[in-house]
Amino acid sequence: MAFPDGLADFRSDTVTRPTPAMIEAMASAPVGDDVYHDDPTVNLLEEESASAVGKEAAVYVPTGTMGNQLSIMFHTNPGEEVLANAASHLRSIEAGAAQALSGVAFRTVDREGGQILPEDVDDAMEVAGFFPRIGLMTWENTHNLSGGRVIPYDLMKTTSARAREHGLAIHLDGARIWNAVAATGIDGPSWGEVTDTIQFCFSKGLGAPIGSIVCGSRDVIDEIRYLRERMGGGMRQVGVIAAAARVGLAERERLVEDHQLAQKLAVGMAERFPGSIDPVDVETNLVRIDFAAIGLPWEEVRDRLTSAAIKVNPPIRGGWRVCTHRDVDESDVERLFATLA
Ligand SMILES: Cc1ncc(COP(=O)(O)O)c(C=O)c1O
């Protein structure tokens, strides 16, 4: 449903506002000083999150960026490289954090859909040791810059096994892993099994106002908790926000609704603007439209959307990302179609 002020905001799944159940949970959450492990709500959130992806332990962090970067910091030494798809969020859209904070560079794989094949790992490792050493391989699932594509489970399993044969650690940026679970029916622990650490966000499709989590073995998470302190991420009575994250996590199965709405949006766009999108490419909640097929200049579209109280980000290099989430519904999608007609 649109926001109470009538705004339909399709910019991102990060724009959601806390639900009444989240606000109620936040208001009544038992809290304590989390740096002393004294916050019962955070402790529960960490246990529930670890178990949701089949890991021993978890540590709550303020953002997905911090979760990814602490994981990179843990798994690598300065001067090493991280093997990643070239279009990874943790390489491209985290303001150079890995280079600045961990002193690493990236060995990139340039494939569609965020994919990395086993032979890419072999190729990279053939020269490692002479070229800079590779300390870590990373995945991102679902893959943001590829329009929310799911990296197929079997591919992740095979490539991760190859990476492990080469002695590489593996981190998954699972900011939207629950979208991958909703799209494939493959459960959290299966995705957890093919990675050593996994980061996921409560503040995207799950709808909580803030927070992410890193999950892994107990030893690894103890060390990442120490690094969180170093980076100023130790938080105190943070159960007030962890309470909303617990609600979002418990309701994660509702993400299929966002995917159904994204399909409707894609099918409607394809009918109205031939060539703008192939609905088959829309696997989750991110819809990538070829803006040129709409046949209007961006300024015209922007003005129409503004007067209809609709927000969508401008196209980037011709690709127009429209995102569904728990605060938009079918009537908002109809309003978007009517505005573009
Ligand atoms: C795939 C992916 N990873 C990580 C992040 C970073 O999350 P945060 O904005 O909480 O730092 C994002 C944010 O959009 C993302 O899309």
The ligand as a Tripos MOL2 file, in Angstrom:
@<TRIPOS>MOLECULE
LIG
   16    16     1     0     0
SMALL
NO_CHARGES

@<TRIPOS>ATOM
      1 C1         23.7050   -5.9560   -2.6990 C.3       1 LIG1
      2 C2         23.9290   -4.9270   -1.6350 C.ar      1 LIG1
      3 N1         24.8970   -5.1200   -0.7280 N.ar      1 LIG1
      4 C3         25.1390   -4.2470    0.2470 C.ar      1 LIG1
      5 C4         24.3890   -3.1020    0.3670 C.ar      1 LIG1
      6 C5         24.7460   -2.0980    1.4490 C.3       1 LIG1
      7 O1         23.7480   -1.9930    2.4110 O.3       1 LIG1
      8 P1         23.6770   -0.6690    3.3240 P.3       1 LIG1
      9 O2         23.0130    0.3770    2.4810 O.co2     1 LIG1
     10 O3         22.8390   -1.1050    4.4890 O.co2     1 LIG1
     11 O4         25.0420   -0.3030    3.7040 O.co2     1 LIG1
     12 C6         23.3710   -2.8400   -0.5670 C.ar      1 LIG1
     13 C7         22.5750   -1.5990   -0.4640 C.2       1 LIG1
     14 O5         21.7690   -1.2940   -1.3120 O.2       1 LIG1
     15 C8         23.1360   -3.7790   -1.5990 C.ar      1 LIG1
     16 O6         22.1900   -3.5880   -2.5200 O.3       1 LIG1
@<TRIPOS>BOND
     1     1     2 1
     2     2     3 ar
     3     2    15 ar
     4     3     4 ar
     5     4     5 ar
     6     5     6 1
     7     5    12 ar
     8     6     7 1
     9     7     8 1
    10     8     9 2
    11     8    10 1
    12     8    11 1
    13    12    13 1
    14    12    15 ar
    15    13    14 2
    16    15    16 1
@<TRIPOS>SUBSTRUCTURE
     1 LIG1         1 GROUP 0 **** ****
